Amino acid sequence: MYNKGTIIPGLAIFVLFVTFPLWFNAFSTASTVPKPELPPGGEKECVASSAEMRASHMVLLNEWRDGVLRDGKRESVTVDGKKYRKGLQMACMQCHTSKEKFCDTCHEYASVDPYCWDCHLTPEVAAIKKETL
C-alpha cells in the first residue's frame, strides 16, 4: 500500500499490454480471405467438397504421394462415377489449370511455400514443354 505511485501505473501498463492484441485487431485493416478461381462446375466435380479440400487438401495430396511413390498404389479414385488419377498434375491441375489464380492466392495469404513445385510442373510450363517435344 505504500507504493501506490508505482503500482497503479504498473497495473495500467499491464492491462494495456495484455489487451493490445484486441485493440490492434479492432483498429487495423486485416486482409480478406482470398477466393481462388474455381473451374467451371465448381465443387460438383472435385474429389471432395470445397470445405474438405480447403481444410485438408495437403493431407490428401500427401496420402496420394505416399501411396503412389512408396507403395505403388496407382489405382484411380472414383467419385460420383468419375475417375481421377492420383496426382497433382493428373487430377488437380486438369481442372485447376492456373497455379497463380488457384494455388498461389491462398498459399500467399497463408504464407505457405509448398514444395510441390520442386518436382511438378505448372500447367503453363507443361504445355510449353509438350509443344517443344
N, C-alpha and C positions, 0 to 999 in steps of 0.2 A: 503494500500500500504506500510505501514511502517513495516508490519510483514511478509515480503517476505520469510524470513528464516523459518517460521513455516507454512505458507500457502501452499507453493509448496510441501514440504514433506507430509503435511496433505492430499492434493489432490491426490498425488501419492499413499499413503496408502489407501485412499478411493477407488480409481479406482481398485487397486489390490484386495481389499476386495469385491467389488461389482462383479468383473469379476472372482473371484475364482472358482465358480461352472463350468464355461466354461473351464478354464484351467485344473481343476481337471478331468472333463469328457474327455477332449481331450487326456490326457496322462495316464489315468487309464485303466485298463483292466476290463471292465464290463462283467458280466456273460451273456451267451446267453440264450434266452428264451427256456425253455425245450420243447421237443416234446414227449408228452405222447404216450405210446404204444397203438395203436388202435387195436380193434378186427378185425378179417377177415371181409372184406366188408366195413370197414371204416365208413364214414358218410352216406353211402347209406341207412343203416338200423337203424338209430338213430331217436329219436323222433323229432329232429330239426337239422338244419345244423350245421357244426362244428363251424362256426363263431358265430352263435347264442348261441351255448352251451358254448363256451369259455367266451362269454360276460355275459351271464345271466343264467347259469345253477343253480346258487344258488337261483335265483328268482323262477325258475320253481320248484325246489325241495321244497321251502317254500310254494308255492301255492299248490302243491300236498299234503304236510303235513297238511296244514290248512284244505284243502278240505276233506281229509280222516279222520283226527282225530277230528276236531272241527265240521265239517258239515256233516260227514257221507257219503260223496260222493265218493264211492268206484268204480265207473264205470271205465272201461278201456279207454285208449287213443288209437285211431286208426290212424295210419299214413301209407299212401300208402298201405292200405289193411291189414296191420299187426297190431295186437292188443298188447298193452303194458299195463300191470297192473301198477297202480300208486304206486310208492315206490322205494326207493333206492335199496333195495335188490331184489325186484320182477321185476324191469325193468332194471335199470342201471347195476347192478352187475351181471346180467345174461350174458351180453356181455363183459363188462369190468371186467374181473374176478380177476385182481390183483390190489389191493388197492395201493401197493407200486409202481408198474410200471405205473399206470394210475393216480390216485388221488394225491398221495404224491409228484410226481415230480413237479407239478405246485403249490401245496399248500406250499411246502418248498421254492420254488422260490419266491413266493409272501409273504412269512412269515405269512401265514394264518393258524390258528388252528381251523378248523371247529368242531362243537360239534356233528356232525352226528354219530360219532363212540362211543359216550357215550351210545347210545341205540342200534344202528345197529351193526351187526356182519360182519366182513370181510368175503369174500367167503371162505378163508382158514379155519378160525375158525368155520364157519357154517358147512363146510364139516366134520371137526373133531367132532363137536357136533352131527351131523347126524349119524356118524359111531358109536358113543358111545350109541346112543339110541336104 
